[in-house]
Amino acid sequence: MMRVIGARIWVALGLLVGTAAAVAAQDPEAPKGIELAAQYQTRTQPLLAVRPLGAPVDLVGTAQTIQEILTRDLDYSDRFRIFETPSSLASGPIDYAAWNSARVVYVVDGSVEPSGDGGFSLRVTVHDIPYAEAKPTRTYALPTSDDPDFRMAVHAVSDEIVRDITGEPGAAATRIVFVRQNRGSNDLMIVDSDGENLRRLTGTEGLIYSPAWAPDGSRIAYTLQGEGTSQLFERDMRTGRIRTLPAPRSQLIMTPEYSRDGSKLAFAASINDQVELFEADVATGRFQQITRGPAYSFSPSYSPDGTRIAFNSNRLGNPHIYVMPSGGGGATLITPFVSGQRGYYTSPQWAPSGTQITFHGHWNSRGTYHVFVADANRPLSQIRQLTTEGNNEDPSWAPDGRHIVYTASGGGRNGLYVVDVQSGRVRQLAQGAGLRMADWSPTLVRTSGLSSGQ
């Protein structure tokens, strides 16, 4: 997945090649073609309870930690309302009638036992209360609670519970990479999907831009801007090694994104006073230019099937979102355009599946930036605004295709936030000014790697 260009980067580009970005202010009414975020189609979510996990005395603390992680993950999935288990139902056989009287639809039950390798064996059963039946019990091998992989393994179990109940993927076993901007230097940061394990990957006196995950989660590409130079790097997440990736000699290289199979990397680079899109073969180092014209093009994002690329370009004056065939070709305008109106849309990222594209922007020169979603198969049609307060930029999809992480500033918020596209629920992921360009990882751990069984 990619990390895309924001309004501040257009300003930086203006310093380089003479183009200025728009000024932000609040506009009270959206024009035709924009659906406001308040118009979410909400529905009642089923009540779900996670019972205290059974465990021997020396593992009670570990069992409680697992229960807390599972409960938070299932809450953050935005598919359930969490029901706090009453003491009368906290142990013993499942009393379907009592749970049904409390209007609970699903109960997650289980136990923790020590395993022979020094880790734990977690047994989980999901009970469908209205039908008074239990789904097949699954067993997972977990590392010890002090193991760095412990929390991510529990997140994977949470995702499996979501899939078991809904048939849809979860996004708990993931991480978000982002840039923390300091005075004169930047840090490349990472945090788990629930806001835990915030840590610094690397820092530099230069400017780090546009971190992007490889589709298998093993690598992160990013750019480093120095004095008159720009380079494209790739960090191996297993070894920590960093290597330089092929790119043309340029003062500005930005917004890399891997293809869905990880074999190619698309990015933007300044060349001959223009900014064009390029595509590099990661294995051979060969690259080709895929856009040409008197305009700036940034933020390439591959469609799920790899046949199309979304990107933004200022060929109409202000940046707008376009879609073209991968490898280059004729481009189709996606965002609404009305002559005389100062619409400004940038930073597109294609959803993990389907035709939805998220991006940020505003509909006139006085508007604050908000996160939007558009359908790539319905160009120039209605787009949906997901945020309403302050400035909101740099959106990136979770692998479940329903959550988006973005940078918020103003309106009482500063940091990274997550919005659920379906319900509109918003939660804070990381707090602080200068947190930018977040990119959500693919699923990093699956229960198939935890020796799951029945």
Summary of the structure (lengths in Angstrom):
residues: 454
radius of gyration: 23.1
end to end distance: 33.6
largest distance: 73.0
contacts: 1560
relative contact order: 0.16
helix: 13%
strand: 41%
